[in-house]
Amino acid sequence: MRALECERPCVLLIDELDKVDDGFEAMLLEILSAWQLSIPEFGTVEAKSIPFVVLTSNEERRLGDPIRRRSLYVRVEHPTPQREADIIASRTPDAGAPFHREMAGIALSFRSYSLEKPPSVSEMIDFANALQVLGADHVTEEHRDVLLPFLAKTEKDRRHLLLREEYALNPRRSNTSSKQTQHWV
């Protein structure tokens, strides 16, 4: 409503349109077609300027054809591992570059596992923050199952990961200690 009433052109962000019901999508069609919104018992609000509309979708459900016809589709892929490491570094500045690279590597690995819901960048930031709260600078076997809910958002994905051989932690010798430590593959 505020976007329609704005005197100057603005940006109207409608995030995760795939998660709204058909009624909201129908209302949105009126806005995108006529640049107005009809509200029962209130009247019709006409746009004072036409906003730049950005719709996002995680493809949870297929958007209706009328919305798709009125949209320019641009798929945004996950960032490269280096870019993701940089993004995670911006949110976990107290951690070192090896930590950020490990988090980006974990994200890349999980996204290659054919999950129903691969981890987003935001979820990887949450994962990295949780690891820091645990006082760790890398994932260990003790942390693995505690941290799994940050990356596996469905029961099917959790079971899928627990059955994967790659999910198991492989031992590697630490450079700072003679004892074996566990690192996530």
C-alpha positions in Angstrom: 0.0 0.0 0.0 2.8 2.4 0.9 4.5 1.7 -2.4 1.4 2.6 -4.3 1.0 5.8 -2.3 4.6 6.9 -2.6 5.0 10.1 -4.6 8.3 9.1 -6.1 9.1 5.8 -7.7 10.3 3.2 -5.2 11.1 -0.4 -4.9 8.4 -2.9 -3.8 9.9 -6.1 -2.6 7.6 -9.1 -2.4 9.8 -11.8 -0.9 9.0 -15.6 -1.2 5.9 -15.2 -3.3 5.8 -19.0 -3.7 4.8 -19.2 0.0 1.6 -17.0 -0.2 -1.9 -18.2 -0.9 -3.7 -17.8 -4.2 -5.7 -14.9 -2.8 -2.6 -12.8 -2.3 -1.3 -13.7 -5.7 -4.7 -12.5 -7.2 -4.4 -9.2 -5.3 -0.9 -8.8 -6.6 -2.2 -9.3 -10.2 -4.4 -6.2 -9.8 -1.4 -4.2 -8.6 0.8 -5.4 -11.5 -1.9 -5.0 -14.1 -3.6 -1.7 -13.2 -1.2 -0.2 -10.6 -4.1 0.0 -8.2 -5.5 -2.0 -5.3 -9.2 -2.4 -4.5 -10.0 -2.8 -0.8 -13.6 -3.6 0.1 -15.2 -1.0 2.3 -12.3 1.3 1.7 -12.1 1.9 -2.0 -9.5 1.8 -4.7 -6.0 3.1 -4.1 -4.3 4.1 -7.4 -0.5 4.3 -7.7 0.9 7.8 -7.5 4.0 6.5 -9.2 4.8 3.0 -10.5 7.1 1.1 -8.2 9.9 -1.1 -9.4 8.6 -4.5 -8.3 11.0 -7.4 -7.2 9.4 -10.8 -6.6 11.4 -13.6 -5.1 10.6 -17.3 -5.0 12.3 -20.3 -3.7 10.3 -22.4 -6.1 8.4 -24.2 -3.3 5.4 -24.1 -5.6 4.9 -23.1 -9.2 3.7 -19.5 -9.5 0.6 -18.9 -11.6 0.9 -18.2 -15.3 -0.5 -14.6 -15.0 2.2 -13.6 -12.5 4.9 -15.4 -14.6 3.7 -13.5 -17.8 4.2 -10.2 -16.0 7.6 -11.0 -14.7 11.2 -11.2 -16.0 12.7 -14.4 -14.6 16.3 -14.2 -13.3 17.7 -17.2 -11.4 20.2 -16.2 -8.8 22.6 -19.1 -8.1 24.5 -19.7 -4.9 27.7 -17.7 -4.7 31.1 -19.1 -5.6 33.0 -20.7 -2.6 35.3 -17.7 -2.5 32.4 -15.2 -2.5 30.6 -17.2 0.1 33.7 -17.3 2.3 33.9 -13.5 2.0 30.2 -13.1 2.9 30.6 -15.4 6.0 33.8 -13.4 6.9 31.7 -10.2 6.9 29.4 -11.8 9.5 32.0 -13.6 11.5 35.0 -11.2 11.5 36.6 -12.7 14.6 37.3 -16.0 12.8 40.2 -16.6 10.4 40.3 -17.2 6.7 40.7 -21.0 7.2 37.4 -21.0 9.1 35.6 -19.0 6.4 37.0 -21.3 3.7 35.8 -24.4 5.6 32.3 -23.0 6.0 32.2 -22.2 2.3 33.5 -25.7 1.5 30.8 -27.3 3.7 28.1 -25.3 1.9 29.4 -26.4 -1.4 29.5 -30.1 -0.2 25.9 -29.9 1.2 24.6 -28.3 -2.0 26.0 -31.2 -4.1 24.1 -33.8 -2.0 20.7 -33.5 -3.8 18.9 -32.2 -0.7 15.3 -31.0 -0.8 16.4 -27.8 0.8 20.1 -27.1 0.3 21.5 -24.6 2.8 21.3 -20.9 2.0 24.0 -18.4 2.6 22.0 -17.1 5.6 21.9 -20.7 7.0 25.6 -21.0 6.5 26.1 -17.8 8.5 23.9 -19.2 11.3 25.9 -22.4 11.1 29.2 -20.5 11.4 27.9 -18.4 14.3 26.7 -21.5 16.1 30.1 -23.1 15.7 31.7 -20.0 17.2 29.3 -20.1 20.1 30.4 -23.6 20.8 34.0 -22.2 21.0 35.2 -24.1 17.9 37.2 -23.0 14.9 36.2 -26.1 12.8 33.6 -28.8 12.9 34.4 -31.8 15.0 32.6 -35.1 15.5 31.2 -33.9 18.7 29.6 -30.9 17.0 28.4 -32.6 13.9 25.1 -33.9 15.1 24.4 -30.7 17.2 24.9 -28.6 14.1 23.1 -30.8 11.6 19.7 -28.9 12.2 21.3 -25.7 10.8 22.0 -27.4 7.5 19.3 -30.1 7.2 15.9 -28.4 7.2 13.7 -31.4 6.5 13.6 -34.9 8.1 14.2 -36.4 4.6 17.4 -34.3 4.2 18.6 -35.3 7.7 18.2 -39.0 7.0 19.8 -38.6 3.6 22.8 -36.9 5.1 23.2 -39.4 7.9 23.3 -42.2 5.3 25.9 -40.6 3.1 29.4 -41.8 3.5 30.8 -38.3 2.8 28.9 -37.0 5.8 31.0 -39.0 8.1 34.0 -37.2 9.4 37.4 -38.2 8.2 40.4 -38.1 10.6 43.2 -35.8 9.6 46.3 -34.9 11.6 46.3 -31.4 13.1 49.3 -29.3 12.4 49.4 -28.1 16.0 49.0 -31.3 17.9 50.0 -34.9 17.6 46.6 -36.1 18.6 44.1 -36.8 15.8 41.4 -34.3 15.2 38.3 -34.6 13.1 37.5 -32.3 10.2 34.4 -32.2 8.1 34.9 -33.4 4.5 
